[in-house]
Amino acid sequence: MTPRAPESMSIALPDGRTLDVVLRPDDPGESAEVTPIAPIRRRDFDRCPICGDPATSEEHVPPARLGGKVLTMTCLACNNKLGSNVEADLVDWFEGAVALPSFRSAGVRGRRREKRILFRNTPDGEFVLVFDGRANPDVTAMLESGDLDLDALLPDWNRCSLGLLKHAYLAACLTYGVLEGDAADEIRRDLVAARDAENRRNVPASRMAAGLMVFRTYEPITDEPAIRAVLHDPAGSVEGVLLVGRVFVSWSSAIPADAPRTERRLNRQLLVGPPVEGTVTSVQTAAGVSASEDGLG
């Protein structure tokens, strides 16, 4: 089973209080109403709907890490290489994670790196860092010093939106058959270009991906991995797909003149309070709730 990042946690503190931490945005943004229409069911194609090569690999829609299920077949390259080139950023965005974090503190010489960290919030608006794996002891010492600098990479929105474009396109193909026309041709060209990029840093910008309408909710609307849905916007209704009950992606693209580039680097000074020993009593993921007795510093 693919491991899921915790969306919320409850931590029992020594003084009897319970600390609840959740995945929430700093800015809730605009609100919108989404109406689910019908679940998208499995449909296999002889040829990969992205590039036309023989379809030999089971494809999760959306990625399994987000809670997707196998709904179709693509070629191995479109499955695996798009997974590494663009879907890693999509997963980081969905899970509230930053990549390649490094810490610096006056008490420890040099920087110390971690694999990945998740940002979560308390009801009071404070943040909690959740390490993806066991923290480096030097990083623990830095945190205990109370004053340190964090440098990390935010998810790249071009790669993230290409991941959304891939799965919105596949969902549309599952619903209507392999799409035809100029827009579909451009989508396929963009996805193949992202697949064939030398590495993640060289993934080309996509106008089609940049023009998608994307809305996210942090409370699931449905438990279906992919469902045809309509978003009710003041400018009119927009048809698309609702992925894992939380992310709506349009099946149309308002193509901008230029695909935007966003600043990916995160630099933040952290002021950390004194360490407190607690016990994680429950963990909520997109797949459900589990209990734990692990200690938390």
Disulfide bonds with the S-S distance in Angstrom:
none
